[in-house]
């Protein structure tokens, strides 16, 4: 697992106030972290910066189905 020491977590701008929120840490060199805001000590998904950028492009293009 990548070292997440120093991660600055922020809520997604697309999260609603109903408790279904994700937080992203994109301030670390070489890794982007993603976690559930309701469980900050729980598991973290990690992405390469290129992988994260590709994911965001897919989301914006609505590539992912229901």
DSSP file (Angstrom, degrees, kcal/mol; ACC not computed):
  #  RESIDUE AA STRUCTURE BP1 BP2  ACC     N-H-->O    O-->H-N    N-H-->O    O-->H-N    TCO  KAPPA ALPHA  PHI   PSI    X-CA   Y-CA   Z-CA
    1    1 A X              0   0    0      0, 0.0     3,-0.1     0, 0.0     0, 0.0   0.000 360.0 360.0 360.0 136.4    0.0    0.0    0.0
    2    2 A X        -     0   0    0      1,-0.1     2,-0.6     2,-0.1    28,-0.0  -0.276 360.0 -96.9 -64.1 154.0    1.3    3.5   -0.8
    3    3 A X        -     0   0    0      1,-0.1    -1,-0.1     2,-0.0    28,-0.0  -0.634  37.9-177.5 -74.7 117.5    2.2    5.8    2.0
    4    4 A X    >   +     0   0    0     -2,-0.6     3,-2.1    -3,-0.1    -1,-0.1   0.240  33.0 135.8-101.8  12.0   -0.7    8.1    2.6
    5    5 A X  T 3  S+     0   0    0      1,-0.3    -2,-0.0    23,-0.0     0, 0.0  -0.406  73.8  22.1 -59.6 131.1    1.0   10.1    5.4
    6    6 A X  T 3  S+     0   0    0      1,-0.3    -1,-0.3    -2,-0.1     2,-0.1   0.484  85.6 157.6  88.3   3.6    0.3   13.8    4.7
    7    7 A X    <   -     0   0    0     -3,-2.1     2,-0.7     1,-0.1    -1,-0.3  -0.395  32.2-151.2 -62.9 133.9   -2.8   13.1    2.7
    8    8 A X        -     0   0    0     -2,-0.1    18,-0.4     2,-0.0     2,-0.3  -0.941  16.3-154.3-107.4 111.6   -5.2   16.0    2.6
    9    9 A X        +     0   0    0     -2,-0.7     2,-0.3    16,-0.2    16,-0.2  -0.673  16.2 176.9 -92.0 137.6   -8.7   14.7    2.1
   10   10 A X  E     -A   24   0A   0     14,-1.8    14,-2.8    -2,-0.3     2,-0.1  -0.990  31.8-108.8-136.7 148.0  -11.5   16.6    0.5
   11   11 A X  E     -A   23   0A   0     -2,-0.3    12,-0.2    12,-0.2    10,-0.0  -0.450  42.5 -98.6 -74.1 146.3  -15.1   15.7   -0.3
   12   12 A X    >   -     0   0    0     10,-2.5     3,-1.3     1,-0.1    -1,-0.1  -0.349  21.9-131.8 -60.7 140.4  -16.1   15.2   -3.9
   13   13 A X  T 3  S+     0   0    0      1,-0.2    -1,-0.1    -3,-0.1    -2,-0.1   0.680 108.9  55.1 -67.6 -15.7  -17.8   18.2   -5.4
   14   14 A X  T 3  S+     0   0    0      8,-0.1    -1,-0.2     2,-0.0     2,-0.1   0.442  83.1 109.5 -96.0  -2.3  -20.4   15.8   -6.7
   15   15 A X    <   -     0   0    0     -3,-1.3     6,-0.2     7,-0.2     2,-0.1  -0.467  61.7-138.2 -74.0 146.1  -21.2   14.2   -3.3
   16   16 A X    >   -     0   0    0      4,-0.6     3,-0.5    -2,-0.1    -1,-0.1  -0.418  21.3-110.8 -94.8 177.8  -24.6   15.1   -1.8
   17   17 A X  T 3  S+     0   0    0      1,-0.2     4,-0.1    -2,-0.1    -1,-0.1   0.302  95.7  93.9 -90.4   9.4  -25.4   15.9    1.8
   18   18 A X  T 3  S-     0   0    0      2,-0.1    -1,-0.2     1,-0.1     3,-0.1   0.331 108.9 -97.5 -85.4   7.9  -27.2   12.6    2.3
   19   19 A X  S <  S+     0   0    0     -3,-0.5     2,-1.3     1,-0.1    19,-0.2   0.380  93.9 116.2  95.1  -5.0  -24.2   10.9    3.7
   20   20 A X        +     0   0    0     17,-0.1    -4,-0.6    16,-0.1     2,-0.3  -0.605  46.7 142.2 -96.4  74.3  -23.2    9.2    0.5
   21   21 A X        -     0   0    0     -2,-1.3    16,-1.8    -6,-0.2    17,-0.4  -0.856  37.6-159.3-120.3 148.3  -19.8   10.9    0.1
   22   22 A X  E     - B   0  36A   0     -2,-0.3   -10,-2.5    14,-0.2     2,-0.4  -0.896  11.4-148.4-117.1 155.0  -16.4   10.1   -1.1
   23   23 A X  E     -AB  11  35A   0     12,-2.8    12,-2.3    -2,-0.3     2,-0.4  -0.951   8.2-157.4-122.4 145.1  -13.2   11.9   -0.3
   24   24 A X  E     -AB  10  34A   0    -14,-2.8   -14,-1.8    -2,-0.4     2,-0.5  -0.946   8.8-161.1-123.1 142.7  -10.2   12.2   -2.5
   25   25 A X  E     + B   0  33A   0      8,-2.2     8,-2.4    -2,-0.4     3,-0.2  -0.955  23.4 157.9-120.2 108.1   -6.6   13.0   -1.6
   26   26 A X  E     +     0   0A   0     -2,-0.5    -1,-0.1   -18,-0.4   -17,-0.1   0.080  51.4  88.6-119.0  23.0   -4.7   14.2   -4.7
   27   27 A X  E     +     0   0A   0    -19,-0.3     2,-0.3     2,-0.1    -1,-0.1   0.356  65.4  98.3 -99.7   4.5   -1.9   16.0   -3.0
   28   28 A X  E >  S- B   0  31A   0      3,-0.5     3,-1.0    -3,-0.2     2,-0.4  -0.695  81.2-106.2 -97.4 145.6    0.5   13.0   -2.7
   29   29 A X  T 3  S-     0   0    0     -2,-0.3    -2,-0.1     1,-0.2    -1,-0.1  -0.545  97.5  -5.0 -70.9 123.5    3.3   12.3   -5.2
   30   30 A X  T 3  S+     0   0    0     -2,-0.4     2,-0.3     1,-0.1    -1,-0.2   0.483 121.0  70.6  80.9   3.8    2.5    9.4   -7.5
   31   31 A X  E <   -B   28   0A   0     -3,-1.0    -3,-0.5    17,-0.2     2,-0.4  -0.996  55.0-157.0-154.0 146.0   -0.8    8.3   -5.9
   32   32 A X  E     - C   0  47A   0     15,-2.5    15,-2.3    -2,-0.3     2,-0.3  -0.995  21.0-152.0-121.6 129.1   -4.4    9.5   -5.6
   33   33 A X  E     -BC  25  46A   0     -8,-2.4    -8,-2.2    -2,-0.4     2,-0.4  -0.765  10.1-170.7-104.3 148.7   -6.4    8.1   -2.7
   34   34 A X  E     +BC  24  45A   0     11,-2.3    11,-2.8    -2,-0.3     2,-0.3  -0.998  14.6 162.4-137.4 130.8  -10.2    7.6   -2.5
   35   35 A X  E     -BC  23  44A   0    -12,-2.3   -12,-2.8    -2,-0.4     2,-0.5  -0.943  43.6 -95.9-145.2 165.2  -12.2    6.7    0.6
   36   36 A X  E >   -B   22   0A   0      7,-0.5     3,-1.6     3,-0.3     6,-0.3  -0.727  27.9-145.1 -81.9 124.2  -15.7    6.7    2.1
   37   37 A X  G >  S+     0   0    0    -16,-1.8     3,-0.5    -2,-0.5    -1,-0.1   0.745  98.6  60.1 -64.7 -22.6  -16.2    9.8    4.2
   38   38 A X  G 3  S+     0   0    0    -17,-0.4    -1,-0.3     1,-0.3     2,-0.1   0.660 113.8  36.4 -78.0 -14.2  -18.4    7.9    6.6
   39   39 A X  G X   +     0   0    0     -3,-1.6     3,-2.3     1,-0.1    -3,-0.3  -0.530  66.2 165.8-136.5  67.3  -15.4    5.6    7.4
   40   40 A X  T <  S+     0   0    0     -3,-0.5    -1,-0.1     1,-0.3    -2,-0.1   0.702  81.1  48.3 -63.3 -19.7  -12.2    7.7    7.3
   41   41 A X  T 3  S+     0   0    0     -6,-0.0    -1,-0.3     3,-0.0     3,-0.1   0.379  99.7  91.9 -97.2   4.5  -10.2    4.9    9.0
   42   42 A X  S <  S-     0   0    0     -3,-2.3    -3,-0.0    -6,-0.3     0, 0.0   0.065  89.4 -42.2 -83.6-163.6  -11.5    2.3    6.6
   43   43 A X        -     0   0    0      1,-0.0    -7,-0.5    -8,-0.0     2,-0.4  -0.199  51.1-150.7 -66.3 153.9  -10.1    1.0    3.4
   44   44 A X  E     -C   35   0A   0     -9,-0.1     2,-0.4    -3,-0.1    -9,-0.2  -0.990   5.0-144.5-126.3 131.2   -8.6    3.4    0.7
   45   45 A X  E     -C   34   0A   0    -11,-2.8   -11,-2.3    -2,-0.4     2,-0.4  -0.772  21.3-157.3 -87.7 140.0   -8.6    2.8   -3.0
   46   46 A X  E     -C   33   0A   0     -2,-0.4     2,-0.3   -13,-0.2   -13,-0.2  -0.943  11.7-177.7-123.3 146.9   -5.5    4.1   -4.7
   47   47 A X  E     -C   32   0A   0    -15,-2.3   -15,-2.5    -2,-0.4     2,-0.2  -0.934  31.5-111.1-132.9 152.8   -4.9    5.1   -8.3
   48   48 A X     >  -     0   0    0     -2,-0.3     4,-2.7   -17,-0.2     5,-0.2  -0.531  40.7-110.1 -72.2 155.9   -2.0    6.4  -10.3
   49   49 A X  H  > S+     0   0    0      1,-0.2     4,-2.3     2,-0.2     5,-0.1   0.893 121.8  49.6 -56.3 -38.3   -2.5   10.0  -11.3
   50   50 A X  H  > S+     0   0    0      2,-0.2     4,-2.2     1,-0.2    -1,-0.2   0.899 111.0  49.1 -67.3 -39.9   -3.0    8.8  -15.0
   51   51 A X  H  > S+     0   0    0      2,-0.2     4,-2.2     1,-0.2    -2,-0.2   0.897 111.7  49.0 -64.8 -40.8   -5.5    6.2  -13.9
   52   52 A X  H  X S+     0   0    0     -4,-2.7     4,-2.5     2,-0.2    -2,-0.2   0.919 110.7  50.5 -64.4 -44.4   -7.4    8.8  -11.8
   53   53 A X  H  X S+     0   0    0     -4,-2.3     4,-2.1    -5,-0.2    -2,-0.2   0.908 110.8  49.3 -61.2 -42.1   -7.4   11.2  -14.7
   54   54 A X  H  X S+     0   0    0     -4,-2.2     4,-2.1     2,-0.2    -1,-0.2   0.894 109.9  51.7 -64.7 -39.6   -8.8    8.5  -17.1
   55   55 A X  H  X S+     0   0    0     -4,-2.2     4,-2.3     2,-0.2    -2,-0.2   0.932 109.1  50.0 -61.2 -46.4  -11.5    7.6  -14.5
   56   56 A X  H  X S+     0   0    0     -4,-2.5     4,-2.6     1,-0.2    -2,-0.2   0.886 108.8  52.2 -62.4 -38.8  -12.6   11.3  -14.3
   57   57 A X  H  X S+     0   0    0     -4,-2.1     4,-1.9     1,-0.2    -1,-0.2   0.929 109.9  49.7 -61.0 -44.3  -12.7   11.6  -18.1
   58   58 A X  H  <>S+     0   0    0     -4,-2.1     5,-3.0     2,-0.2     6,-0.4   0.888 111.2  48.6 -61.4 -40.7  -14.9    8.5  -18.2
   59   59 A X  H ><5S+     0   0    0     -4,-2.3     3,-1.3     3,-0.2    -2,-0.2   0.932 111.2  49.3 -64.8 -46.3  -17.2    9.9  -15.5
   60   60 A X  H 3<5S+     0   0    0     -4,-2.6    -1,-0.2     1,-0.3    -2,-0.2   0.832 112.8  47.2 -64.5 -31.4  -17.6   13.2  -17.3
   61   61 A X  T 3<5S-     0   0    0     -4,-1.9    -1,-0.3    -5,-0.2    -2,-0.2   0.434 111.0-123.8 -87.0   0.3  -18.4   11.5  -20.5
   62   62 A X  T < 5 +     0   0    0     -3,-1.3    -3,-0.2    -4,-0.2    -2,-0.1   0.885  58.2 152.4  56.8  42.0  -20.9    9.2  -18.7
   63   63 A X      < +     0   0    0     -5,-3.0     2,-0.4    -6,-0.1    -4,-0.1   0.792  47.6  79.9 -68.8 -30.5  -19.0    6.2  -20.0
   64   64 A X  S    S-     0   0    0     -6,-0.4     2,-0.0     1,-0.1     0, 0.0  -0.679  75.1-142.2 -89.1 128.6  -20.1    4.1  -17.0
   65   65 A X              0   0    0     -2,-0.4    -1,-0.1     1,-0.1    -2,-0.1  -0.194 360.0 360.0 -81.9 175.3  -23.7    2.6  -17.1
   66   66 A X              0   0    0     -2,-0.0    -1,-0.1     0, 0.0    -2,-0.0   0.458 360.0 360.0 -73.4 360.0  -26.2    2.2  -14.3
